[in-house]
Amino acid sequence: MPRFQKVYLEITNACNLRCPFCPPTKRPPAFLTREQFLRALDQLAPYTEYLYFHVKGEPLLHPLLPEFLALAGERGFQVTLTTNGVLLPERGGNLLAAPALRQVNLSLHSYQPRAHGGMGEFVAAATAFARRAAEGGKHAVFRLWTLDSRREADGTCRALLDLLAGEFPGAGDLAARSKERSLTLGEHIFLSFEEEFAWPGLSAPVIPGPGTCYGARRMLGVLCDGTVVPCCLDGEGECPLGNLFAEDLRDILARPPLEEMAQGFRERRITQELCRRCGYRTRFRK
């Protein structure tokens, strides 16, 4: 079996939005070159079958996205990407035509009138894309990941859910079902709910207590400068394990920090400073 269930490969950290729940990266904007992407594929192939084109940034901004999807497919990878949907009218056809693309996550919580246009038009266009993707056997997941601590949606999110419910009347009152984790809206079409989380950082306060996580065990991340990180939440590379463009992943994985981190998570011990400041690990307490 491959070592990791999935690897987050950030093809760009540039984004066309500034969402309040996602702090802008301090790293300079960058896009993977074709050569870097091919090296990443070669390095990752022995360790996973599933790539996620995301850590920070909007993957639909990358001019080589269609080629990247084709290259990943040629090497046997299945790809998931997360998009804010702004560029779907221009790039959606590229996604639908890519056999390697397994799933598209559509971030409803990214909605901004200046970028997306009218809310009704945005939801209708996203739904139309989701249905076309589903017809092609791909999964489409609407995400609403900005629920409050009571797992309830605010005014804007509730309005989005009401519009989405109009597109899928069989799903009932979606806002009233926000305490569920995932709903099936149609064949291959889903809605995912999560509470808003704070991105971890070394300047954040320590969160006491033990915990566990999938990082370094089931998942790994590669930032667009080649930095290998333990999970998809290390958006600034503050827990670097090595660099994929300067050394072999095999050597990175063989060094003590990653295995110490993974073993610590198995025993509910936190070994890394960034992880001590990450609130996401508290979601696994139960």
SETIPA-948502 format. One record per atom (N, C-alpha, C, O): residue in three letters; x, y, z. Coordinates in steps of 0.02 Angstrom, whole numbers, plus 32768, in hexadecimal, padded with zeros to 4 digits. Layout:
<atoms>
ALAXYZ ...
</atoms>
This chain:
<atoms>
MET802A7FC48000 MET800080008000 MET802C803F8000 MET806080408021 PRO801780747FDB PRO803D80B37FDE PRO803F80CD8026 PRO801280C0804E ARG807380F28035 ARG807C8108807A ARG804A813D808E ARG8034813E80C8 PHE8037816A8060 PHE800A81A08071 PHE7FC9819A804A PHE7FC9818B800E GLN7F9281A6806C GLN7F5281A4804B GLN7F4C81DD8018 GLN7F2A81D67FE5 LYS7F6D82158027 LYS7F6B824E7FF8 LYS7FA5827C8006 LYS7FBF8280803E VAL7FBA829F7FD2 VAL7FEE82D27FD7 VAL7FD483127FB9 VAL7FBA83137F80 TYR7FDA83487FDE TYR7FC6838A7FC6 TYR800083A97FA0 TYR803483B97FBD LEU7FF883B17F5F LEU802B83CE7F35 LEU801384137F1F LEU7FE7841A7EF5 GLU803284467F3C GLU801E848B7F2E GLU803C84A27EEC GLU807884AF7EE8 ILE801384A67EB7 ILE802E84B97E76 ILE803785057E71 ILE805D851C7E47 THR8015852B7E9B THR802185737EA1 THR8007858A7EE5 THR7FD7856E7EFF ASN802785BD7F00 ASN800E85DB7F3E ASN7FED861E7F31 ASN7FDA86417F5F ALA7FE686307EF1 ALA7FC4866E7EDE ALA7F7886647EE0 ALA7F60862D7ED1 CYS7F5586987EF2 CYS7F0C86937EF5 CYS7EED86D37ED9 CYS7F0B87087EDC ASN7EB186CC7EBF ASN7E8E87067EA3 ASN7E5B87247ED4 ASN7E3587517EC2 LEU7E5A870A7F12 LEU7E2E87257F46 LEU7E5687317F85 LEU7E8D87167F8F ARG7E39875A7FB1 ARG7E5487637FF5 ARG7E1B87558025 ARG7DF98783803C CYS7E1387168036 CYS7DDC87028061 CYS7DEE870D80AA CYS7E28870180BD PRO7DC0872480D4 PRO7DD087338119 PRO7DE586F78142 PRO7E0986FE8174 PHE7DCF86BB812F PHE7DDF867F8155 PHE7E2186608141 PHE7E3886318160 CYS7E41867B810C CYS7E7F865F80F3 CYS7EB4869580F1 CYS7EB486BE80C3 PRO7EE186978121 PRO7F1486CC8121 PRO7F4186C780E4 PRO7F55869080D1 PRO7F5186FF80C5 PRO7F7C86FD808A PRO7FC186E2809C PRO7FDB86EF80D2 THR7FDE86BD806F THR802086A1807C THR805586D8807D THR8050870A8059 LYS808786CE80A6 LYS80C086FC80A8 LYS80F586E98075 LYS8125870E806A ARG80EC86B08055 ARG811C86998023 ARG811186BE7FE1 ARG80D886D17FD2 PRO814586C97FBA PRO813B86EA7F7A PRO811186BE7F4C PRO811686817F4F PRO80E786DC7F22 PRO80BE86B47EF5 PRO80E9868C7EC5 PRO811B86A57EAB ALA80D6864E7EBA ALA80FD86217E90 ALA80CF85EF7E6E ALA809985DF7E88 PHE80E585D67E35 PHE80C285A37E0F PHE80F3856B7DFF PHE812B85797DE8 LEU80E0852E7E0B LEU810B84F67DF8 LEU811984F87DAD LEU80EC85037D85 THR815884ED7D9B THR816984E57D55 THR8159849D7D40 THR814C84727D69 ARG815A84917CFE ARG814E844E7CE6 ARG8184841E7D01 ARG817483E67D14 GLU81C284347D03 GLU81F984097D1A GLU81F183F97D65 GLU81FB83C07D7A GLN81DD842C7D8C GLN81D384207DD3 GLN819983F07DDF GLN819B83C47E0A PHE816483F97DB8 PHE812A83CE7DBF PHE813C83867DAF PHE812783587DD2 LEU8161837B7D79 LEU817583387D67 LEU81A183187D9C LEU819B82DD7DAB ARG81CE83407DB9 ARG81F883257DEF ARG81CD83117E2A ARG81D882DD7E49 ALA819C833B7E3B ALA8170832A7E72 ALA814A82EA7E65 ALA814382C07E91 LEU813182E17E28 LEU810D82A47E18 LEU813A82677E1F LEU812682357E3C ASP8177826C7E05 ASP81A582337E0A ASP81B582237E53 ASP81BA81E87E65 GLN81BD82557E7C GLN81CE824B7EC2 GLN8194822F7EEA GLN819D82077F18 LEU815782447ED9 LEU811D82317F00 LEU80FE81EE7EEB LEU80DA81CF7F12 ALA810C81D97EAE ALA80EB819E7E93 ALA80F0815F7EC0 ALA80BF813B7EC6 PRO812981517EE0 PRO812C81157F0A PRO8105811B7F4B PRO80FD80E97F6E TYR80ED81567F5C TYR80D281617F9F TYR808881717FA2 TYR806B81707FD8 THR806981807F6A THR802281907F6B THR800481887F25 THR802881887EF4 GLU7FC281807F23 GLU7F9E817E7EE3 GLU7F7381BC7EDB GLU7F5881C97EA5 TYR7F6B81E37F11 TYR7F3C821B7F11 TYR7F60825D7F1E TYR7F8182667F51 LEU7F59828B7EEF LEU7F7582CE7EF5 LEU7F3D83017EFE LEU7F0882FC7EDE TYR7F4983317F29 TYR7F1B83697F33 TYR7F4183A87F1E TYR7F7283BB7F3E PHE7F2983C97EEA PHE7F4B84057ED2 PHE7F3984417EFD PHE7F1884707EE6 HIS7F4D843F7F3C HIS7F3A84767F68 HIS7F6184747FA9 HIS7F6B843E7FC5 VAL7F7784AC7FC0 VAL7F8784BB8006 VAL7F6E8502800F VAL7F3A850E802E LYS7F9285327FF3 LYS7F7885767FEA LYS7F7085817F9F LYS7F8685587F76 GLY7F5185B87F8D GLY7F4C85CA7F47 GLY7F0F85AD7F24 GLY7EEC85827F3E GLU7F0385C67EE7 GLU7ECC85B07EBD GLU7EE8858A7E81 GLU7F0685A97E55 PRO7EE085487E7F PRO7EFF85207E4A PRO7EE885327E03 PRO7F0D85277DD3 LEU7EAB854C7DFC LEU7E94855D7DB9 LEU7EB985997D9B LEU7EB185A87D60 LEU7EE185BB7DC3 LEU7F0B85F17DA9 LEU7F4785D87D82 LEU7F6385FD7D59 HIS7F5A859A7D8D HIS7F9885827D6E HIS7F8D85787D23 HIS7F6085547D0F PRO7FB685997CF9 PRO7FAD85927CB0 PRO7FB9854C7C96 PRO7FA1853B7C60 LEU7FDF85237CBB LEU7FEE84DF7CA4 LEU7FC084AA7CC3 LEU7FCF846F7CC0 LEU7F8984C07CE1 LEU7F5E84907D04 LEU7F4784577CD7 LEU7F4B841D7CEC PRO7F2F84647C99 PRO7F1A842B7C6F PRO7F5383F97C63 PRO7F4983BC7C64 GLU7F9084137C57 GLU7FC983E77C4C GLU7FDA83C17C8B GLU7FEA83867C89 PHE7FD883E27CC5 PHE7FE783C17D04 PHE7FB683887D11 PHE7FCA83527D27 LEU7F7683937D02 LEU7F45835E7D0C LEU7F5383237CDE LEU7F4D82E97CF2 ALA7F6783317CA0 ALA7F7682FC7C71 ALA7FB482D57C87 ALA7FB582987C84 LEU7FE882F87C9D LEU802582D77CB3 LEU801982AC7CF1 LEU803382757CF6 ALA7FF182C67D1F ALA7FE1829E7D5B ALA7FBB825F7D48 ALA7FC982297D63 GLY7F8D82657D19 GLY7F68822A7D03 GLY7F9381F77CE1 GLY7F8A81BB7CEB GLU7FC2820E7CB9 GLU7FEF81E07C96 GLU801881B77CC7 GLU802C817F7CB8 ARG802481D27D02 ARG804C81AF7D35 ARG8021818C7D69 ARG803B81757D9C GLY7FE081887D5D GLY7FB581607D87 GLY7F9981827DC5 GLY7F7B81627DEF PHE7FA281C47DCA PHE7F8781E87E03 PHE7F3D81F87DF8 PHE7F2782017DBF GLN7F1881FD7E2F GLN7ED6821A7E2E GLN7ED9825C7E53 GLN7EF982617E88 VAL7EB9828F7E38 VAL7EC282D37E50 VAL7E8182F07E6C VAL7E4B82E67E51 THR7E8983137EA4 THR7E53833C7EC0 THR7E6C83837EC3 THR7EA7838F7ED3 LEU7E4183B37EB5 LEU7E5583F97EBF LEU7E1C84207EDE LEU7DE2840E7ED8 THR7E2F84557F01 THR7E0084817F22 THR7E0284C57F01 THR7E3884E17EF7 THR7DC884E07EF1 THR7DC5851F7ECD THR7D91854D7EEC THR7D5F85367F08 ASN7D9D858E7EE7 ASN7D6B85BF7EFD ASN7D3685CB7EC8 ASN7D0585ED7ED4 GLY7D4085AF7E8D GLY7D0D85B07E59 GLY7D0D85ED7E2C GLY7CE785EE7DFC VAL7D36861F7E3A VAL7D35865C7E12 VAL7D45864C7DC9 VAL7D2686697D9C LEU7D7486207DBD LEU7D8B86127D79 LEU7D6985D57D59 LEU7D7C85C07D23 LEU7D3685BB7D79 LEU7D1485817D5C LEU7CF8858F7D16 LEU7CFD85647CEA PRO7CDB85CA7D09 PRO7CC385D67CC5 PRO7CFA85D17C90 PRO7CEC85BD7C58 GLU7D3885E27CA2 GLU7D6F85DF7C72 GLU7D92859C7C72 GLU7DA785837C3D ARG7D9B857E7CAD ARG7DC585427CB2 ARG7D9E85037CC1 ARG7DBB84CC7CC3 GLY7D5D85087CCC GLY7D3684CD7CDE GLY7D3A84967CA9 GLY7D3C845B7CBB GLY7D3C84A97C69 GLY7D4284787C34 GLY7D82844F7C39 GLY7D8284137C29 ASN7DB8846F7C4E ASN7DF8844A7C57 ASN7DF184157C8D ASN7E0D83DE7C87 LEU7DCB84247CC1 LEU7DC283F47CF7 LEU7D9683BA7CE0 LEU7DA683807CED LEU7D6083C97CBE LEU7D3283957CA7 LEU7D5483667C76 LEU7D42832B7C72 ALA7D84837F7C50 ALA7DA483577C1C ALA7DDF832D7C36 ALA7DFC83077C10 ALA7DF083347C76 ALA7E2C83137C91 ALA7E1A82D07CB1 ALA7DF982CF7CE5 PRO7E2E82987C93 PRO7E1E82567CB1 PRO7E3C824E7CF6 PRO7E2082297D20 ALA7E75826E7D04 ALA7E9682657D45 ALA7E7182887D7D ALA7E7B82777DB8 LEU7E4682B87D6D LEU7E2582DE7DA2 LEU7DEE82B47DC1 LEU7DBE82A17D9F ARG7DF582A67E00 ARG7DC5827C7E24 ARG7D9182A57E48 ARG7D5682927E4A GLN7DA582DF7E64 GLN7D7683057E8E GLN7D87834F7E8A GLN7DC183637E87 VAL7D5283787E8A VAL7D5983C07E8E VAL7D3383D87ECB VAL7CF883CA7ED3 ASN7D5783FC7EF7 ASN7D38841B7F32 ASN7D2884647F21 ASN7D55848A7F0E LEU7CE984777F29 LEU7CD384BA7F19 LEU7CC684E07F5A LEU7C9784CF7F7F SER7CEF85117F69 SER7CEB85357FA8 SER7CB5856A7FA7 SER7CC085A27F90 LEU7C7985587FBE LEU7C4285897FC2 LEU7C5585C37FEF LEU7C4185FC7FE2 HIS7C7B85B58024 HIS7C8B85E98055 HIS7CBA861E8038 HIS7CC786508059 SER7CD286137FFC SER7CFD86467FDB SER7CD5867B7FB7 SER7CF286AA7F9B TYR7C9386757FB6 TYR7C6A86A37F8D TYR7C7686EC7F9F TYR7C7287007FD9 GLN7C8587137F6B GLN7C8E875B7F71 GLN7C6C877B7F34 GLN7C7D876B7EFC PRO7C3D87A97F3F PRO7C1687C57F06 PRO7C4187E37ED0 PRO7C3287DA7E95 ARG7C7788077EE2 ARG7C9F88277EAE ARG7CC287F57E81 ARG7CCF88047E47 ALA7CD287BC7E9C ALA7CF787897E75 ALA7CC887587E52 ALA7CD387457E19 HIS7C9387447E75 HIS7C6787107E5C HIS7C28872A7E39 HIS7C0787057E16 GLY7C1887697E43 GLY7BDA87837E29 GLY7BA187767E58 GLY7BAC876B7E94 GLY7B6487757E3F GLY7B2A876A7E6A GLY7B2B87257E8A GLY7B4286F57E6C MET7B1387207EC7 MET7B1486E17EEC MET7AED86AB7EC8 MET7B0286727EC4 GLY7AB286BE7EAE GLY7A8A868D7E8A GLY7AAC86727E4D GLY7AAA86367E3F GLU7ACD869E7E27 GLU7AF186897DEC GLU7B2C865C7DFE GLU7B3B862B7DDB PHE7B4F866D7E34 PHE7B8886467E4A PHE7B7285FF7E5C PHE7B9185CE7E46 VAL7B3E85F87E85 VAL7B2785B67E9A VAL7B0D858E7E5E VAL7B1985527E59 ALA7AE985B07E31 ALA7AD0858D7DF6 ALA7B0885737DCA ALA7B06853B7DB1 ALA7B3C859D7DC0 ALA7B7485897D96 ALA7B9C85507DB7 ALA7BB085207D95 ALA7BA785557DF9 ALA7BCB85207E1D ALA7BA484DE7E1B ALA7BC184A97E13 THR7B6284E37E22 THR7B3884A77E1F THR7B3A84887DDA THR7B3E844B7DD3 ALA7B3684B27DA6 ALA7B3984987D62 ALA7B7C84737D56 ALA7B7D843E7D37 PHE7BB384907D6E PHE7BF3846F7D67 PHE7BF4842D7D8D PHE7C0B83FA7D73 ALA7BDA842D7DCA ALA7BD983F07DF3 ALA7BB283B97DD0 ALA7BC7837F7DD2 ARG7B7B83CA7DB1 ARG7B5383987D8F ARG7B78837C7D52 ARG7B7583407D45 ARG7B9A83A77D2D ARG7BC0838F7CF3 ARG7BFA83637D0A ARG7C0883307CEB ALA7C1A83767D41 ALA7C50834D7D5B ALA7C3583097D71 ALA7C5482D57D62 ALA7BFD83087D93 ALA7BE082CA7DAB ALA7BCC829D7D70 ALA7BD482607D73 GLU7BB282BB7D3C GLU7BA182947D00 GLU7BDE82717CE3 GLU7BD9823C7CC4 GLY7C18828F7CEC GLY7C5782727CD4 GLY7C7882447D06 GLY7CB0822E7CFB GLY7C5582357D3D GLY7C7082077D6F GLY7C9E82267DA2 GLY7CBD82027DC9 LYS7CA482687DA2 LYS7CCE828B7DD3 LYS7CA4829E7E10 LYS7C6782A77E0B HIS7CC482A57E49 HIS7CA282BC7E85 HIS7CA583087E89 HIS7CD983267E7A ALA7C6F83277E9D ALA7C6D836F7EA8 ALA7C55837A7EF0 ALA7C2083627F04 VAL7C7D839F7F16 VAL7C6D83AA7F5D VAL7C6883F57F6A VAL7C9984197F65 PHE7C2C840C7F7B PHE7C2384507F92 PHE7C3B84537FDA PHE7C27842B8004 ARG7C6584847FE9 ARG7C80848B802D ARG7C6484CA804E ARG7C6585008030 LEU7C4D84C2808B LEU7C3C84FC80B4 LEU7C6284F180F6 LEU7C4984D08124 TRP7C9D850E80FA TRP7CCA85018132 TRP7CD3853E815E TRP7D098549817A THR7C9F85668164 THR7CA385A1818F THR7C6985A381C0 THR7C5085D881D1 LEU7C54856881D7 LEU7C208566820B LEU7C3C8582824C LEU7C7985808257 ASP7C10859C8277 ASP7C2685B482B8 ASP7C2E857982E8 ASP7C26853F82D5 SER7C3F85888327 SER7C4D85538358 SER7C1085288367 SER7C1784F28382 ARG7BD685418357 ARG7B9885198360 ARG7B8684F38320 ARG7B5184D4831C ARG7BB384F682F0 ARG7BA984D682AF ARG7B6B84F2828C ARG7B4384CD8270 GLU7B648533828F GLU7B2D8555826D GLU7B4A85858239 GLU7B81859E8241 ALA7B2385928204 ALA7B3985BE81CE ALA7B21860581DB ALA7AEB861081F5 ASP7B4C863581C9 ASP7B39867B81D2 ASP7B0D86918197 ASP7AF88667816F GLY7AFE86D28193 GLY7ACF86EA8161 GLY7AE286DB811A GLY7AB986C180F4 THR7B2186EA8107 THR7B3786DE80C3 THR7B37869480B3 THR7B1F867F807E CYS7B52866C80E0 CYS7B55862580D4 CYS7B0F860680D3 CYS7B0285D880AC ARG7AE4861F80FD ARG7A9F860580FC ARG7A7E861580B9 ARG7A5A85EC809D ALA7A8A865280A0 ALA7A6E8664805F ALA7A8886368028 ALA7A6386217FFC LEU7AC98627802B LEU7AE685F87FFA LEU7AC685B37FFF LEU7AB785947FCC LEU7ABB859C803C LEU7A9D855B8046 LEU7A55855A802D LEU7A3E85288011 ASP7A3185908037 ASP79EC8593801E ASP79EA858F7FD2 ASP79BF856D7FB6 LEU7A1985B17FB2 LEU7A1C85AD7F69 LEU7A3085677F52 LEU7A14854D7F22 LEU7A5F85487F75 LEU7A7485057F64 LEU7A3A84D37F6F LEU7A3184A57F47 ALA7A1484DE7FA4 ALA79DB84B27FB0 ALA79A884B87F78 ALA798784877F67 GLY79A284F37F5B GLY797584FB7F22 GLY798B84D37EE6 GLY796284BD7EBE GLU79CD84CA7EDE GLU79E884A27EA7 GLU79E084577EB4 GLU79DC84307E85 PHE79DD84447EF4 PHE79D783FD7F07 PHE799D83F77F39 PHE79AA83EA7F74 PRO796083FF7F23 PRO792784007F52 PRO791F83C07F7A PRO790283C17FB0 GLY793783897F60 GLY7930834A7F84 GLY795983477FC4 GLY794D831C7FEE ALA798A83747FCA ALA79B583738006 ALA799683968041 ALA79B183928079 GLY795F83B98038 GLY793D83DA806F GLY795E841C8081 GLY7980843B8059 ASP7953843180C0 ASP796D847080DA ASP79B7846580EC ASP79C7844A8121 LEU79E4847B80C1 LEU7A2B846E80CC LEU7A4684948108 LEU7A708479812D ALA7A2F84D18114 ALA7A4684F7814E ALA7A3584D4818F ALA7A5B84D881BF ALA79FC84B28190 ALA79E7848F81CC ALA7A0F844F81D7 ALA7A0B8431820D ARG7A36843A81A5 ARG7A5B83FB81AA ARG7AA6840881B3 ARG7ACF83DC81A7 SER7AB8844481C9 SER7AFF845781CC SER7B2684318201 SER7B64843281FF LYS7B058411822F LYS7B2983EA8262 LYS7B3F83A68247 LYS7B6483828269 GLU7B298395820B GLU7B42835981EB GLU7B84836881C9 GLU7B9283A281B8 ARG7BAD833581C1 ARG7BF0834081A4 ARG7BEC83438157 ARG7C0C836D8138 SER7BC68316813B SER7BC4831380F2 SER7B7E82FC80DC SER7B6182CF80FB LEU7B66831A80A7 LEU7B248308808C LEU7B2C82F58043 LEU7B57830E8020 THR7B0282C8802D THR7AFF82B67FE7 THR7AC882DE7FC5 THR7A8D82D87FD8 LEU7ADB83057F94 LEU7AAA832E7F70 LEU7A92830C7F31 LEU7A5A83177F1B GLY7ABB82E27F15 GLY7AAB82BD7ED9 GLY7AE2828B7ECC GLY7B1282887EF2 GLU7ADC82637E98 GLU7B1082337E89 GLU7B5282577E7A GLU7B57827F7E4C HIS7B8482477EA2 HIS7BC782647E9D HIS7BC982AE7EB3 HIS7BFC82CF7EA8 ILE7B9582C87ED1 ILE7B93830E7EE5 ILE7B8583117F30 ILE7B5582F37F49 PHE7BB083367F55 PHE7BAC83367F9E PHE7BB2837D7FB9 PHE7BC883AB7F96 LEU7B9F83847FF8 LEU7BA883C3801D LEU7BCC83B3805D LEU7BB783888083 SER7C0483D5806A SER7C2D83C980A4 SER7C29840580D3 SER7C32843E80BD PHE7C1C83F98113 PHE7C18842D8146 PHE7C5484278176 PHE7C6783EF8189 GLU7C71845F8188 GLU7CA5846181BC GLU7CA284A581DF GLU7C8E84D781C3 GLU7CB884A4821E GLU7CC084E38242 GLU7CFE85078227 GLU7D2E84E88210 GLU7CFD8549822A GLU7D37856F8215 GLU7D7285608242 GLU7D6A855B827F PHE7DAE85598226 PHE7DE9854C824D PHE7E1C85838241 PHE7E1B85A6820F ALA7E4A85898271 ALA7E8185B9826A ALA7EBE85958250 ALA7ED28561826A TRP7EDD85B2821C TRP7F1B85948202 TRP7F5085988238 TRP7F5885CC8258 PRO7F7585628244 PRO7FA885648278 PRO7FE4858D8263 PRO7FF185968227 GLY800985A58294 GLY804685CB8287 GLY807185CC82C5 GLY805685C782FD LEU80B285D482BD LEU80DF85D482F7 LEU80D486108324 LEU80E9860F835E SER80B38644830B SER80A4867E8336 SER80638677835C SER805286A18385 ALA803D8642834E ALA7FFD86378370 ALA800A861A83B6 ALA803F85FC83C1 PRO7FDC862383E4 PRO7FE586078427 PRO7FE385BB8428 PRO7FC4859C83FD VAL8005859E8458 VAL800585558461 VAL7FC0853F8479 VAL7FA3855F84A5 ILE7FA8850A845C ILE7F6884EC8471 ILE7F7A84AF849C ILE7F94847E8482 PRO7F6B84B184DD PRO7F81847B8509 PRO7F5D843984FB PRO7F29843784DA GLY7F7B84058514 GLY7F5C83C38510 GLY7F7A839884D9 GLY7F9D83B084AD PRO7F6B835784DD PRO7F83832984AA PRO7F5A832F846B PRO7F2F835B8465 GLY7F678304843C GLY7F40830583FE GLY7F5F82D883CA GLY7F9582BC83D3 THR7F3B82D28394 THR7F5382A9835D THR7F4082CA831C THR7F1982FA831B CYS7F5982B182E5 CYS7F4C82CF82A4 CYS7F5F829C826E CYS7F81826B827C TYR7F4882A88232 TYR7F5A827D81FA TYR7F9C829281D9 TYR7FB7826D81B0 GLY7FB582CD81EB GLY7FF282E681CE GLY802D82B881DB GLY8033829B8211 ALA805882B081A9 ALA8094828681AC ALA8083823B81AF ALA80B0821181AC ARG8043822B81B5 ARG802F81E581B6 ARG800781D38178 ARG801B81A78151 ARG7FCF81F5816F ARG7FA581E68135 ARG7FAD821A80FE ARG7F9A820F80C5 MET7FC882548110 MET7FCF828980DE MET801382AA80E2 MET803782A38114 LEU802382CD80AD LEU806182F480A8 LEU8052832F807B LEU8022832D8054 GLY807A83638081 GLY8071839D8056 GLY80B283B18035 GLY80E883A68050 VAL80AD83CE7FF9 VAL80E783EA7FD5 VAL80D3842F7FBE VAL80A684377F94 LEU80F684637FD7 LEU80E884A77FC2 LEU810784B47F7E LEU8131848E7F66 CYS80F384EC7F5F CYS810884F77F1A CYS815285097F15 CYS816C850E7EDD ASP817585147F4C ASP81BE851C7F48 ASP81E284DB7F57 ASP822084D97F5C GLY81BC84A47F5D GLY81DA84637F69 GLY81DD844E7FB2 GLY81EE84157FC1 THR81CD847B7FE0 THR81D0846B8027 THR819E84348038 THR816284398028 VAL81B684008058 VAL818A83C9806E VAL817383D880B5 VAL819B83E580E2 VAL813283D680BF VAL811483E58100 VAL80E783AA8114 VAL80D3838280EA PRO80D783A48155 PRO80B38368816B PRO80698366815A PRO804B8331815C CYS804B83A08149 CYS8003839F813F CYS7FEE83DB8114 CYS801784048100 CYS7FAD83DE8106 CYS7F92841280DA CYS7F88845580FE CYS7F75848580DD LEU7F938458813F LEU7F8984978164 LEU7FC984BE8170 LEU7FC784F6818A ASP800284A1815E ASP804184C68166 ASP804B84F18128 ASP807684E480FF GLY802285248122 GLY8021854E80E7 GLY805D857C80E0 GLY8067859980AB GLU808685848115 GLU80C185AE8111 GLU810285868114 GLU813885A38114 GLY80FD85458116 GLY8139851B8118 GLY815F85248159 GLY819D85258159 GLU813C852A8191 GLU815C853581D2 GLU817184F481F5 GLU819184F68229 CYS815F84BC81D7 CYS8177847C81F0 CYS8197845681B5 CYS817F842181A2 PRO81CE8471819A PRO81EC8453815D PRO820F8412816C PRO8232840B819F LEU820583E18140 LEU822583A08148 LEU825D83968115 LEU82848367811B GLY826083C180E4 GLY829183BC80AF GLY827783E08071 GLY824484018074 ASN829C83D88039 ASN828683F87FFB ASN828983C67FC2 ASN82BD83AA7FB3 LEU825083BC7FA3 LEU8248838A7F6F LEU827183997F31 LEU8282836C7F0B PHE828183D97F27 PHE82A783EC7EEB PHE82F283EA7EF7 PHE831983F37EC8 ALA830783DF7F35 ALA834E83DE7F45 ALA836683997F5C ALA83A3838D7F5D GLU8339836D7F6E GLU834B832B7F88 GLU831482FA7F79 GLU82DD830E7F64 ASP832182BA7F83 ASP82F082877F75 ASP82BF82817FAF ASP82D282867FE9 LEU828082757F9E LEU824E826D7FD2 LEU825D82317FFE LEU824F8232803A ARG827A81FE7FE1 ARG828D81C38009 ARG82BA81D78043 ARG82B181BD807A ASP82EA82038037 ASP83178218806C ASP82F38244809F ASP8301824080DB ILE82C5826E8087 ILE829F829980B5 ILE8275826F80E4 ILE8273827C8120 LEU8255823C80C9 LEU8229821280F2 LEU825181E78123 LEU823681D08155 ALA829081DA8114 ALA82B981AF813E ALA82D581D3817A ALA82EE81B481A8 ARG82D28215817A ARG82F0823C81B1 ARG82C2823B81EE ARG8286823381E7 PRO82DF8243822A PRO82B8823C8268 PRO827B82698270 PRO824882528289 PRO827D82A9825C PRO824482D4826E PRO820182B98258 PRO81D182BC827E LEU81FB829F821B LEU81BA82898203 LEU81A2824C8229 LEU8168824A823D GLU81CC821B8234 GLU81B781E08258 GLU81A881EF82A1 GLU817A81D382BE GLU81CF821D82BF GLU81C182318303 GLU817C82528308 GLU815782468337 MET816C827C82D7 MET812B829C82D6 MET80F4826982CE MET80C2826B82F2 ALA80FC823A829E ALA80C982088292 ALA80BF81DC82CF ALA808681CD82E2 GLN80F581C682EF GLN80EF819C832A GLN80CF81C38364 GLN80A781A8838A GLY80E182028369 GLY80C2822C839D GLY8076822F8393 GLY8051822A83C4 PHE806082398356 PHE8017823C8349 PHE7FF681FA8359 PHE7FBD81F98371 ARG801881C2834C ARG7FFB8181835D ARG7FF1817A83A9 ARG7FC2815A83BF GLU801D819A83CF GLU801981968418 GLU7FF981D48437 GLU7FFA81DD8474 ARG7FDC81FF840C ARG7FBB823D8421 ARG7FEC826C8444 ARG7FD982908472 ARG802B826C842D ARG805E829A8444 ARG806D82CC840C ARG806D82B983D2 ILE8079830A841E ILE8089833E83ED ILE80D3834C83F0 ILE80EE835E8425 THR80F6834483B9 THR813E834B83B8 THR8157838B8396 THR8191839D839F GLN812C83AD8370 GLN814183E7834A GLN812084278363 GLN80E584268377 GLU8146845D8363 GLU812C849D837C GLU80EE84B48355 GLU80BF84CD8373 LEU80EF84AC8314 LEU80B584C282ED LEU8077849B8301 LEU804184B78306 CYS807F845A830C CYS80468431831E CYS802A84448363 CYS7FEE843D836F ARG8055845C8390 ARG803D847283D1 ARG801184B083CB ARG7FEB84C083F9 ARG801784D28394 ARG7FF1850F8389 ARG7FB885068356 ARG7F9C8536833C CYS7FA984C88347 CYS7F7684B98315 CYS7F3784A08338 CYS7F37846C8359 GLY7F0184C5832F GLY7EC284B2834E GLY7E9F8479832A GLY7E71845B8345 TYR7EB4846B82ED TYR7E91843782C8 TYR7E9883F382E9 TYR7E6C83C882E4 ARG7ED083E9830C ARG7EDA83A7832B ARG7EA7839A8362 ARG7E9B83608373 THR7E8883CE837D THR7E5683C483B1 THR7E1683A58396 THR7DED838C83BC ARG7E0E83A68355 ARG7DD183888337 ARG7DD4833C833A ARG7DA2831A832F PHE7E1083208349 PHE7E1782D8834C PHE7E1382BE8394 PHE7E1E828383A0 ARG7E0482E983C5 ARG7E0682D4840B ARG7DD4829D841A ARG7DE082728444 LYS7D9B829E83F8 LYS7D68826D8406 LYS7D73822C83DF LYS7D4C81FD83E6 
</atoms>
